[in-house]
Amino acid sequence: MMTTRRSVLETLAASAVSPVGGVCAAITVPPGSAPPASPATPASRALPAMPRPDAVTVFTSARDTGQRLAAEPARHFTPGRQPREDEVSINVFPGSRFQTLVGIGGAITDATAEVFDRLPSDAQRQFLAAYFDPHEGIGYTLARTTVHSCDFSSASYTYVQEGDAALRTFSVAPDRAHRLPLLHRAIDAAGGHLPLFVSPWSAPAFMKDNASMLRGGHLLPAFRDAWAQYLVRFIQAYEAEGVPVWGLTVQNEPMATQRWESMIYTAEEERDFIRDHLGPALARAGLGGKRLIAWDHNRDLLPHRAHVILDDPQAARFVWGLGFHWYETWAGGEPMHANVRDVQASYPDKPVLLTEAAAEGFDPARLQDWANGERYGRSLVQDFNDGAVAWCDWNLLLDERGGPNHVGNYCFAAVHADPATGGFVRTPIYWALGHFSKFIRPGARRVSATSTRSVLRTTGWLNPDGRMAVVVMNDRDTPVGYALVHDGSIVHLEIPAHGFQTVVYAA
């Protein structure tokens, strides 16, 4: 656990930083047209004073070392020069600005809430700080949850009795046992403000042509209005429980027939449901300001879905943006990042965001597999550089089996419960995400940040307070020395093999 409450970023206010200064350095583990942004971080959670303009602080995590978001001694910019062709350099041009960050976070599922409730009270407090405190933890600023059950629930359930199309029995009472209490605590831990978007996995069985919440099936036309009203009632019920809803997706993975909760929409069906049912229902209920996110599935079919929906002006007027997942590699190919870039360029007024990612196929022997964290790092860098305004991990917390999950679809999470200690353990996914979420805050603008060699990946962001955060990733087997060049100034750095670095300085 954390050994000091001193803010990591308080070290940035000094001209020199001890290699063991700040909470991050105290964390060691054994080897093994900008879219609308979220409201500003409340003053009580604001980051500390700016560092000296010439001071650079580097936070490092690396495989086979004890470094986990460890603050290194301060370096200083010197008057720059043209980088040589034979050296590796990261070149930052803050005058070239792109999308605005909405947030980075993860999902509070039934599984997460059930496992959280089994933790001792001290471990619960430490868990909340680890995720939502920007000083002691990694400062998550976005959350997702499900509309009734999904695979990461202990059983299937809905909020109405079977056959109740009039929704007279509608109640979110099942969520009061675990999920809603955790959502309240997460909001408090985040300083009282945590944008939340919600996603349905399936309509109730009686509304579908396969008469089951599982194994795909389509929404029956006769129940389109009832299902739209169900989603409206969910938002209203959560807000009545004191949990504000920032946005919603139309359907989780609408082209996947899964053995768990799932429901299929063709592109045309999703377009028509948005245009003729869900969009108008939200507007009539006074919820037209909620961010409605289409697709919410893999990058592969993202362009097709975007064109079918957004080329219809009546449907497009209800759609705030498009969500995507990273699982298109199930077919054996590489991640289709270019499709995100294509959609962002085709519809620059419609934000794109990653709405779910998880390392599949849980294996306890791979709990500390650094490759899982590197997979996250590569996606975060590329998705942000392709225009994503937000990035949302899947389950915040799972048990020692990668569940609970009522169909055995076990996965890795950034944090897992540790039955041996009664606490929890952070995995490499946590540290990889922290290099972004801790230092890139809502309202930050992405700037031009490029590497001269493919051995390094990078993305750069200018925070609202004028603090620059440049994330650098080296997934090779050897360390790499590089020059970071910013507006005519230069500083020489080195990143370890299989390392992440976040370079923070006053722009």
C-alpha positions in Angstrom: 0.0 0.0 0.0 1.0 3.7 -0.3 3.5 4.7 2.4 2.9 8.5 2.2 0.1 10.8 1.4 2.4 13.4 -0.2 1.2 14.2 -3.7 3.2 12.8 -6.5 2.8 16.1 -8.4 3.8 18.2 -5.5 7.3 17.2 -6.4 6.9 19.0 -9.7 6.7 22.4 -7.9 10.3 22.0 -6.9 13.3 22.6 -9.1 14.8 19.3 -8.1 13.1 16.0 -7.3 14.5 13.3 -5.1 14.5 9.8 -6.8 12.4 8.6 -3.8 10.3 11.7 -3.5 6.5 11.6 -3.8 4.0 8.8 -3.5 4.8 7.3 -6.9 8.4 6.6 -6.0 7.2 4.9 -2.9 5.2 2.4 -4.9 7.4 -0.6 -5.8 6.5 -4.1 -6.8 8.6 -7.1 -7.4 9.8 -7.7 -11.0 7.5 -9.9 -12.7 -13.6 21.2 -33.4 -13.4 20.1 -30.0 -16.2 18.0 -28.6 -17.8 19.0 -25.3 -15.5 18.2 -22.4 -16.4 17.1 -19.0 -16.8 19.9 -16.5 -13.5 21.0 -15.0 -12.0 19.1 -12.1 -13.4 20.5 -8.8 -11.0 22.8 -7.1 -10.5 20.4 -4.2 -9.0 17.9 -6.7 -7.0 20.3 -8.7 -3.3 19.5 -9.3 -0.6 21.4 -7.4 1.3 24.5 -8.5 3.2 24.5 -11.7 6.8 23.4 -11.9 9.6 25.7 -12.9 9.3 26.4 -16.7 12.6 24.7 -17.5 12.1 21.7 -15.1 11.2 18.3 -16.5 9.9 15.5 -14.2 9.9 12.0 -15.5 7.7 9.2 -14.1 8.7 5.7 -15.1 7.3 2.2 -14.9 9.3 -0.7 -16.3 9.3 -4.5 -16.5 11.8 -6.4 -14.4 12.3 -3.4 -12.1 10.7 -2.0 -9.0 9.7 1.2 -10.9 6.0 1.9 -10.9 5.2 5.5 -11.7 8.4 6.4 -10.0 9.5 10.0 -10.0 13.1 10.5 -11.3 15.3 13.5 -10.4 14.4 16.7 -12.2 16.0 17.5 -15.5 16.2 20.8 -17.2 15.6 22.0 -20.7 18.5 23.8 -22.4 18.5 25.9 -25.6 17.8 23.5 -28.4 19.2 22.6 -31.8 18.1 20.7 -34.8 17.9 17.0 -33.8 20.5 14.9 -35.6 19.3 12.3 -38.0 21.1 9.5 -36.1 19.5 10.2 -32.8 16.0 9.3 -31.5 13.9 12.3 -30.6 10.4 13.1 -29.5 9.3 16.4 -31.0 6.5 18.3 -29.4 4.8 21.2 -31.1 2.2 22.7 -28.7 0.8 25.1 -31.3 -0.7 22.2 -33.2 -3.8 21.2 -31.2 -6.4 18.6 -31.7 -9.2 17.0 -29.7 -10.1 17.8 -26.1 -10.0 15.0 -23.5 -13.3 14.0 -21.9 -11.8 11.4 -19.5 -10.1 8.1 -18.8 -11.6 5.4 -16.6 -13.2 2.0 -16.3 -16.4 0.1 -15.7 -18.3 -0.5 -12.5 -20.0 -3.8 -13.3 -21.9 -6.1 -11.0 -18.8 -8.2 -10.8 -16.7 -5.3 -9.7 -19.3 -4.2 -7.1 -19.7 -7.8 -5.7 -16.0 -8.3 -5.3 -15.5 -4.8 -3.8 -18.1 -5.7 -1.1 -16.0 -8.7 -0.1 -12.9 -6.5 0.6 -12.3 -5.4 4.2 -13.2 -1.7 4.8 -9.5 -0.6 4.8 -8.9 -2.3 1.5 -12.1 -0.7 0.1 -10.8 2.8 1.0 -7.4 2.0 -0.5 -9.0 0.6 -3.7 -11.1 3.8 -4.2 -8.0 6.0 -3.7 -5.9 3.8 -6.0 -8.3 4.5 -8.9 -9.9 7.9 -8.2 -7.5 10.0 -6.2 -5.3 12.0 -8.6 -2.6 12.2 -5.9 -2.5 8.8 -4.2 -3.8 6.9 -7.2 -4.2 7.3 -10.9 -7.1 9.8 -10.9 -9.8 8.2 -13.1 -12.3 10.7 -14.5 -14.8 8.5 -16.4 -16.9 5.5 -15.6 -19.3 3.1 -17.4 -22.0 0.7 -16.1 -24.5 -1.7 -17.5 -28.3 -1.5 -17.9 -29.3 -4.6 -15.9 -27.2 -7.7 -16.2 -24.3 -8.6 -18.5 -21.9 -11.5 -18.6 -20.0 -9.9 -15.6 -23.0 -10.4 -13.3 -23.6 -13.5 -11.1 -26.9 -14.1 -13.0 -29.2 -12.7 -15.7 -31.9 -10.2 -14.5 -33.9 -7.3 -15.7 -35.7 -4.4 -14.0 -39.2 -5.6 -15.0 -41.3 -8.7 -14.6 -41.4 -10.9 -17.7 -44.0 -9.6 -20.2 -44.4 -6.2 -18.6 -44.2 -4.0 -21.8 -45.9 -1.1 -20.0 -43.0 -1.1 -17.5 -45.3 -0.9 -14.5 -43.0 -3.1 -12.4 -39.8 -1.2 -13.4 -37.4 -1.0 -10.5 -33.6 -0.7 -10.2 -33.8 -2.5 -6.8 -31.4 -5.2 -7.9 -28.6 -2.6 -8.2 -29.1 -1.3 -4.6 -27.4 -4.3 -3.1 -23.9 -3.8 -4.6 -23.6 -1.6 -7.7 -25.3 1.7 -6.6 -23.5 1.9 -3.3 -20.1 1.5 -5.1 -21.1 4.1 -7.7 -21.8 6.5 -4.8 -18.5 5.8 -3.2 -16.6 6.2 -6.5 -18.2 9.6 -7.2 -17.2 10.7 -3.7 -13.7 9.4 -4.2 -13.4 11.3 -7.5 -14.2 14.5 -5.7 -18.0 14.5 -6.3 -17.9 14.5 -10.1 -17.5 11.3 -12.2 -19.1 11.3 -15.7 -20.9 8.0 -16.1 -22.2 6.4 -19.3 -24.4 3.4 -19.4 -24.8 0.5 -21.9 -27.4 -2.2 -22.4 -26.4 -5.8 -23.3 -29.9 -7.0 -24.1 -33.6 -6.1 -23.9 -35.7 -8.4 -21.7 -36.4 -11.8 -23.3 -40.1 -11.1 -24.2 -39.0 -8.1 -26.3 -36.7 -10.2 -28.6 -37.3 -12.6 -31.5 -35.3 -15.4 -29.9 -37.2 -15.1 -26.6 -33.9 -15.0 -24.6 -31.6 -12.4 -23.2 -28.7 -14.6 -24.3 -27.3 -15.6 -27.7 -28.1 -12.6 -29.8 -31.5 -12.2 -31.3 -33.1 -8.9 -32.5 -35.4 -6.5 -30.8 -39.0 -7.1 -32.1 -40.4 -4.1 -33.9 -43.5 -4.1 -31.6 -41.3 -3.4 -28.6 -39.0 -0.7 -30.0 -40.9 2.1 -28.2 -41.1 0.1 -25.0 -37.3 -0.6 -25.0 -36.5 3.0 -25.7 -38.7 4.0 -22.7 -37.0 1.3 -20.6 -33.7 3.1 -21.2 -35.2 6.4 -20.3 -36.6 4.9 -17.1 -33.2 3.6 -16.2 -31.5 7.0 -16.5 -34.3 8.6 -14.5 -34.1 5.9 -11.8 -30.3 6.2 -11.5 -30.5 10.0 -11.2 -33.3 9.7 -8.6 -30.8 7.5 -6.7 -28.3 10.3 -6.8 -26.1 8.9 -9.6 -26.0 11.4 -12.6 -25.8 9.8 -16.1 -23.5 11.7 -18.5 -24.3 9.5 -21.6 -25.5 6.2 -22.9 -24.6 3.8 -25.7 -27.4 2.4 -27.9 -26.3 -1.2 -27.6 -23.1 -3.0 -26.4 -21.6 -5.0 -29.3 -24.6 -4.9 -31.7 -23.1 -7.4 -34.2 -22.0 -10.1 -31.7 -24.1 -13.2 -31.0 -22.7 -14.2 -27.6 -23.6 -17.0 -25.2 -24.2 -14.2 -22.6 -26.5 -11.2 -22.8 -26.4 -9.9 -26.4 -28.7 -8.3 -29.0 -28.2 -7.6 -32.7 -28.8 -4.5 -34.6 -27.9 -4.2 -38.3 -26.6 -0.7 -39.1 -30.0 0.2 -40.6 -31.8 -1.2 -37.5 -29.7 0.9 -35.1 -30.2 4.0 -37.3 -33.9 3.6 -37.3 -34.1 2.9 -33.6 -32.1 6.0 -32.8 -34.1 8.2 -35.3 -37.6 7.0 -34.6 -37.6 5.7 -31.1 -34.7 6.3 -28.7 -33.7 9.8 -29.8 -37.3 11.1 -29.6 -37.9 9.3 -26.3 -34.9 10.9 -24.7 -36.0 14.3 -26.0 -39.5 14.0 -24.7 -38.2 13.0 -21.3 -36.0 16.1 -21.1 -32.9 13.9 -21.5 -31.8 15.2 -24.9 -28.6 16.6 -23.4 -27.4 13.1 -22.6 -24.5 12.0 -24.9 -25.9 9.3 -27.2 -23.1 7.1 -28.4 -23.7 4.8 -31.4 -22.0 1.5 -32.3 -20.1 0.6 -29.1 -18.4 -2.3 -30.9 -15.1 -3.1 -32.6 -13.0 -0.9 -34.9 -13.5 -3.2 -37.9 -17.1 -2.2 -38.8 -16.9 1.3 -37.2 -16.7 3.2 -40.6 -19.7 1.3 -42.1 -21.8 1.9 -39.0 -20.8 5.5 -38.9 -21.8 6.2 -42.5 -25.1 4.4 -42.3 -26.2 6.3 -39.2 -24.6 9.7 -39.6 -25.4 10.1 -43.3 -29.1 10.2 -42.2 -29.5 13.7 -40.9 -32.6 12.8 -38.8 -30.7 10.1 -37.0 -27.4 12.0 -36.8 -29.0 14.9 -34.9 -29.5 12.6 -31.9 -26.0 11.1 -32.0 -23.2 12.8 -29.9 -20.5 10.4 -30.9 -19.3 6.9 -31.7 -17.9 4.3 -29.4 -15.5 1.4 -30.3 -13.9 -1.6 -28.7 -10.6 -3.3 -29.5 -11.6 -7.0 -29.9 -11.4 -7.1 -33.7 -8.2 -9.1 -33.4 -10.4 -12.1 -32.6 -10.3 -12.8 -36.4 -6.6 -13.1 -36.3 -5.6 -9.7 -37.7 -4.0 -6.6 -36.3 -5.9 -3.8 -34.5 -7.7 -1.6 -37.1 -6.7 1.8 -35.8 -6.9 3.4 -39.3 -10.7 2.9 -39.1 -10.9 5.2 -36.1 -8.8 7.8 -37.9 -11.1 7.6 -41.0 -14.3 8.1 -39.0 -12.8 11.0 -37.0 -11.8 12.7 -40.3 -15.1 11.9 -42.0 -17.2 13.3 -39.1 -15.1 15.7 -37.2 -18.1 17.0 -35.3 -18.8 13.5 -33.8 -16.4 12.5 -31.1 -15.0 9.0 -31.1 -14.0 7.2 -27.9 -12.9 3.7 -26.8 -15.8 2.4 -24.6 -14.4 -1.0 -23.7 -11.1 -3.0 -23.6 -10.1 -6.1 -21.7 -7.3 -8.7 -21.9 -9.3 -11.9 -22.5 -8.7 -15.5 -21.3 -7.8 -15.1 -17.7 -4.9 -17.2 -16.5 -3.7 -16.6 -12.9 -0.1 -17.5 -14.0 -0.3 -14.3 -16.2 -1.6 -12.0 -13.6 1.6 -9.9 -13.7 2.3 -10.4 -17.4 3.8 -7.1 -18.6 2.6 -7.8 -22.1 -1.0 -7.1 -21.0 0.1 -3.6 -19.9 1.9 -3.0 -23.1 -1.1 -4.0 -25.1 -3.0 -1.3 -23.3 -0.2 1.2 -23.8 -0.1 0.7 -27.6 -3.8 1.1 -27.9 -4.0 4.2 -25.7 -1.3 6.0 -27.6 -2.7 5.1 -31.0 -6.4 5.6 -30.2 -5.6 9.1 -28.8 -3.4 10.0 -31.7 -6.2 8.9 -34.0 -8.6 11.3 -32.4 -10.3 9.5 -29.4 -11.6 11.9 -26.8 -11.9 9.3 -24.0 -10.7 5.8 -23.2 -12.7 3.4 -20.8 -11.3 0.1 -19.5 -13.7 -2.7 -18.7 -14.0 -4.1 -15.1 -12.3 -2.0 -12.4 -12.0 -5.1 -10.1 -12.3 -8.8 -10.5 -11.7 -11.8 -8.3 -8.8 -14.3 -8.3 -10.5 -16.2 -11.2 -11.2 -13.2 -13.4 -14.9 -13.0 -12.4 -17.6 -13.5 -11.2 -19.1 -14.2 -14.6 -22.3 -16.2 -15.0 -21.1 -17.9 -18.3 -17.4 -18.4 -17.4 -16.1 -15.6 -19.7 -13.2 -14.7 -17.4 -10.9 -11.8 -18.1 -8.1 -9.8 -16.7 -8.6 -6.5 -14.9 -6.3 -3.7 -13.9 -6.9 -4.8 -10.3 -7.8 -8.2 -8.8 -8.8 -9.2 -5.4 -6.1 -11.1 -3.5 -7.7 -13.8 -1.3 -4.3 -14.5 0.4 -4.2 -11.0 2.0 -7.9 -10.0 1.9 -6.8 -7.0 -0.2 -6.1 -6.4 -3.9 -3.3 -6.5 -6.3 -2.5 -4.1 -9.1 -1.5 -5.6 -12.5 0.6 -4.1 -15.3 -2.6 -2.9 -16.9 -3.1 -0.5 -13.9 0.4 1.0 -14.2 0.0 1.4 -18.0 -3.3 3.2 -17.6 -1.9 5.4 -14.9 0.7 6.9 -17.1 -2.2 8.5 -19.0 -5.1 9.0 -16.5 -3.0 10.5 -13.7 -1.3 13.2 -15.8 -3.7 13.9 -18.7 -6.8 15.6 -17.2 -10.2 16.4 -18.6 -10.1 19.5 -20.8 -6.5 18.7 -21.9 -5.8 19.3 -25.6 -3.8 16.8 -27.6 -0.9 18.4 -29.3 1.6 17.3 -32.0 4.0 14.9 -30.4 6.0 12.6 -32.7 8.9 10.2 -32.6 11.6 10.0 -35.2 12.0 6.2 -34.7 9.5 3.4 -34.5 11.2 2.1 -31.3 9.2 4.7 -29.3 5.5 5.5 -29.3 4.3 8.8 -27.9 1.3 11.1 -27.4 1.4 14.6 -26.0 -1.3 16.6 -24.2 -1.5 20.2 -22.9 -3.5 20.3 -19.7 -5.9 23.2 -18.9 -3.4 24.5 -16.2 -0.6 24.8 -18.8 1.2 21.6 -17.7 2.4 19.4 -20.6 2.2 15.6 -20.3 4.1 13.5 -22.9 3.7 9.8 -22.6 6.5 7.7 -24.1 6.5 3.9 -24.5 9.3 1.5 -25.3 8.2 -2.1 -25.8 11.6 -3.3 -27.0 14.2 -5.4 -25.1 16.8 -2.6 -24.8 16.7 0.9 -23.2 16.5 3.8 -25.6 18.1 7.2 -25.1 16.2 10.1 -26.7 16.0 13.8 -26.9 12.7 15.5 -26.0 12.5 18.7 -28.1 9.9 21.3 -27.2 9.7 24.7 -29.0 13.4 25.1 -29.4 14.4 23.6 -26.1 15.8 20.1 -25.6 16.4 17.6 -22.7 18.1 14.3 -23.0 16.4 11.3 -21.4 16.5 7.5 -21.4 13.6 5.1 -21.2 14.2 1.5 -19.9 13.5 -1.6 -21.9 9.7 -2.4 -21.7 9.1 0.9 -20.1 6.5 3.6 -19.9 7.4 7.2 -19.1 5.3 10.3 -18.6 7.3 13.5 -19.0 5.7 16.5 -17.2 6.7 20.1 -17.5 5.3 23.6 -17.8 4.6 24.4 -21.4 
